[in-house]
Amino acid sequence: MTRDGSCDLPASFTLASYARDRAASLIIALLCAGGTFGMCMVLGLSTDASIAISVFILLCAAFAFSIEYARRARFWRDVQAITESAHGACEAAELLPLASFLEGSITLDLAEHISMQASTELTAAQADAEAYREYVELWIHEAKTPIAAARLILDRMSGADADALGREVERVDNQVEQALYYARSTALQKDYAIRHVNLAKAAREACKRQARFLVEKQAIPVIDIPDGQEVLSDAPWLIFMFGQVVANAAQYGARTIRFSSHEEALDTPHGHTVLTVEDDGCGISEADMPRVFERGFTGTNGRASGTATGMGLYLIALMCQRLGLGISLASEEGAGTRVIFSFPHDRRLT
C-alpha cells in the first residue's frame, strides 16, 4: 500500500514488462510505419507528407498501447488491493473485479475454479481433523477407565513398589489429561464457558491434583490469594493451566511454589487482576526464553531431564489466547521462574 492509501501494482507488472510482452506488436507497428513511408515515397508524395503519415501510424499504435496498458494496470491494481485486504483465498476470489480483456477473464475463471477446489479440500481437511479430534477425545475417556481401576487396586496395596507404581500412574494420568485439553483447544467450537471463578480455590484444586508429584519432588505450594477474589474465566481450563505450571516448577527443582495476586488499574476500563506463580527452581536460560511458548520446545533443562514433552507452556499460551487472558514469563537461570497471568475485568475488551 502507498502512503495515500492506494495500492501499488504487482511487482511483476510494470510498463517495461508489459512492453516486453507486447514486443511483437510494437515491432510490427514500426515495420508498418517504415513500409508506409517507403510506399509513399515510391508513389511520389513529398518527404514531409510521407513522414507525417508514418508518424500518424506510430501515434495511433502508441495510443492503443497506452489504453491497453491503462486497462490492465487498473485491473491488476484492484486485484492486488483485494488480495492484500481479503481474509482468505476464498473471499479474495469472490471479490475480484470483472476484467475487460481476455487474459483477465481467463485468469478470473481459473482463480474461481482454484478457489472452489481449495474450499472443497479445506472442508474435507476440517472434517478429517474434527473426526480425528473426536477419536482422540473418545480414546482419552476410554483410557481414563483403566487408570481409575489401577488407582483402586493401588489403594489396596502398600510398600515402596506400590508408591512407585502410584507415581507412574499419576504421571500417565497427567499426560492423558494434557492430551485431552490439547484436543479440546483445537476444536472448531468453544469448549469452555466464561464464569466467575474463585482464584484461590482454583489454585488449591490445581495443587491438590498434583499433590503426589509435589510430595515426590518435595515442593511446597503457598497460596497467597484472598479467599474472596474472583476472575472471569473457565474453571476447568484454569485449574489445568495452574496444574501445568505447578508440575513444571516441581519438575525443575522448585522447593517453594507461591501463588500471589493483585489488581491493577481498577478505576479504568482496562483494569485487570494479575496472578503470579513464582518458584525457586533452576530457572530458564536466557537463550531459551524467546521460545518457551513454542510447541514441542523443551529447552536445555527439558533435554537434560529427558522427560519433557514441550507441550505444557505451549498449551498454557494457547488456552490463554482462547480465553482472552494475558500470559508472560520471567526467569533467571539459577534463581527461579515467574509465570504471570492477567485477567481482564471487562471481557468486552478482549
C-alpha positions, 0 to 999 in steps of 0.5 A: 500500500502507498502512503495515500492509501492506494495500492501499488501494482504487482511487482511483476507488472510494470510498463517495461514488462508489459512492453516486453510482452507486447514486443511483437506488436510494437515491432510490427507497428514500426515495420508498418510505419517504415513500409508506409513511408517507403510506399509513399515515397515510391508513389511520389508524395513529398518527404514531409507528407510521407513522414507525417503519415508514418508518424500518424501510424506510430501515434495511433499504435502508441495510443492503443498501447497506452489504453491497453496498458491503462486497462490492465494496470487498473485491473491488476491494481484492484486485484492486488488491493483485494488480495492484500485486504481479503481474509482468505483465498476464498473471499479474495476470489469472490471479490475480484473485479470483472476484467475487460480483456481476455487474459483477465477473464481467463485468469478470473475463471481459473482463480474461481475454479482454484478457489472452489477446489481449495474450499472443497479440500479445506472442508474435507481437511476440517472434517478429517481433523474434527473426526480425528479430534473426536477419536482422540477425545473418545480414546482419552475417556476410554483410557481414563477407565483403566487408570481409575481401576489401577488407582483402586487396586493401588489403594489396596496395596502398600510398600515402596513398589506400590508408591512407585507404581502410584507415581507412574500412574499419576504421571500417565494420568497427567499426560492423558489429561494434557492430551485431552485439553490439547484436543479440546483447544483445537476444536472448531467450537468453544469448549469452555464457558466464561464464569466467575471463578474463585482464584484461590480455590482454583489454585488449591484444586490445581495443587491438590491434583498434583499433590503426589508429584509435589510430595515426590519432588518435595515442593511446597505450594503457598497460596497467597490469594484472598479467599474472596477474589474472583476472575472471569474465566473457565474453571476447568481450563484454569485449574489445568493451566495452574496444574501445568505450571505447578508440575513444571516448577516441581519438575525443575527443582522448585522447593517453594511454589507461591501463588500471589495476586493483585489488581491493577488499574481498577478505576479504568476500563482496562483494569485487570487482576494479575496472578503470579506463580513464582518458584525457586527452581533452576530457572530458564536460560536466557537463550531459551526464553524467546521460545518457551511458548513454542510447541514441542520446545523443551529447552536445555533443562527439558533435554537434560531431564529427558522427560519433557514433552514441550507441550505444557507452556505451549498449551498454557499460551494457547488456552490463554489466547482462547480465553482472552487472558494475558500470559508472560514469563520471567526467569533467571537461570539459577534463581527461579521462574515467574509465570504471570497471568492477567485477567481482564475485568471487562471481557468486552475488551478482549 
